[in-house]
């Protein structure tokens, strides 16, 4: 399994730690120990950057819920629980 690729998949995950560092009072982030202790059935909100076929607005950034399906040596596999607004 590989991480999503902007070039291949047309979407990627943004870094929530960077958002939190820029805006700690308005962008809440759970402690790292909690983020690293998820198990199948747990939910996580991730930031998706999605390529659009729109010259005026070519990128959509959405926060969406993912349910953890599996823990892997490098992280997690999950299932998207939201319908992306950009693709609706």
Buried (B, 14 or more C-beta within 10 A) or exposed (E): EEEEEEEEEEBBEBEBEEBBEEEEEEBEBBEEEEEEEBEEEBEBBBBBBBBEEEEEEEEBEBEBEBBBEEBEEEEBEBEEEEEEEBEE
